[in-house]
Amino acid sequence: MEQNESVVIQPKTVTSRITSIDVARGLVMVIMALDHVRDLLHTAALTQNPADLATTTPAIFMTRWITHLCAPTFVFLSGMSAYLSLQKQRASGPPSWSARSFLLKRGLVLILLELTIINFAFWFDLQFRTIMLQVIYAIGGGFVLLAFLSRWPARWLGILGLVIIFGHDLLLLVPPFDDQTARFIWSLFFRTDLFNFSPQFVVLVGYPLIPWLGIMLAGYGCGQLMERPAGRRQQVLLRIGLGAVALFVVLRLLNVYGDVAPWSAQKDGLFTLLSFINVSKYPPSLQYTLLLVGLGLLVMALAEGADNAMTRVLTVYGKVPMFYYILHWYLVHLSMIAMSLFQGYSLADIPAGPLNFGRPDGAGVSLPVVYLVWITLVAALYPLCRWYGRYKAAHPEKVLLRYI
């Protein structure tokens, strides 16, 4: 099997970063911060589901919906970057275990970060009464599995990723397990679920591993496309992106398979459109993945060869995604506390406990202020990310920097 891959893919060395990956990743990192600022600061965030068409507004809906682009694009690009990273390290043939072992270590580090530094950023709770397994858990777990799977041809893994993407919605038909241990194990791999292990300890599995692994493997399989010349690369990305979005439209119109929440006619045309694009993220449905990954690929296609102020700024964020991710959560949470104090609450008013971000009842700001805080935080992170990116590039000998 390893010999076959050496025939399919001729040995080559990828020596330079691909700007379109950094631009797309930077864009979704910037957009992602908007969702987290809204979650922690918006007045209605604790009481209103932004996707509930019976109570939401178009502005609130779209503020939430646009951030759906982030997780699938980020996971897809993680798979693509993993492929390109392995190609840098191989001399010939498929990646060796010494090269693939970095993926294993990287994945374990990401899971550790999720359980510690990142979860503390979510809740600011030294007792860790809530553990939320989100996108970093999914990427970390995906890297662990990919460390072993990557001995197989990238094309095969891409096909496996598509099988998972197109088929995992069927697993939602499996009834919930009565046994909590079995239900928890199933959830870690297949289904979003909440577990109240005690009154003071809760685990929320937001990103079950296998559905997101499918997206990562699809990105890994597409990594080969990024070895093509830039012009050809752009054409392929454009075709695949448009094809994915078109397939989404077809499946959505059929309203038969690919999402647990079918669309329906609403009170007016605008809300009917919102219903049409209101796809399911937890776990990522087929329709959700086709639409959002398709849009992510179109962003990459537009970024190919682009060199302007916007792409240069986005590249700064895109080169240091984990550094940005950790810092932005702490800044968002500190902003929520500052908002509460500014509005007259004291530290004693900040609630604590499982599934509690620590926002006092009644605290919050309007949606325009949410956007203002978001832009301010993203701007504040720019010089830090630029400094860290330059420092990281100047010190390749510092192994720890490869993980953050």
Secondary structure as UniProt FT lines:
FT   HELIX           2..8
FT   HELIX           19..41
FT   TURN            43..47
FT   TURN            50..51
FT   TURN            53..55
FT   HELIX           58..65
FT   HELIX           66..69
FT   HELIX           70..89
FT   HELIX           97..113
FT   HELIX           114..118
FT   HELIX           119..123
FT   TURN            126..127
FT   STRAND          130..133
FT   HELIX           135..149
FT   TURN            150..151
FT   HELIX           154..167
FT   HELIX           168..173
FT   HELIX           180..189
FT   STRAND          193..198
FT   TURN            199..200
FT   STRAND          201..205
FT   HELIX           209..222
FT   HELIX           223..227
FT   HELIX           230..254
FT   HELIX           269..276
FT   TURN            281..284
FT   HELIX           286..303
FT   TURN            304..305
FT   HELIX           309..318
FT   HELIX           321..342
FT   TURN            343..344
FT   HELIX           347..349
FT   TURN            354..355
FT   TURN            361..362
FT   HELIX           367..394
FT   TURN            396..397
FT   HELIX           399..403
//
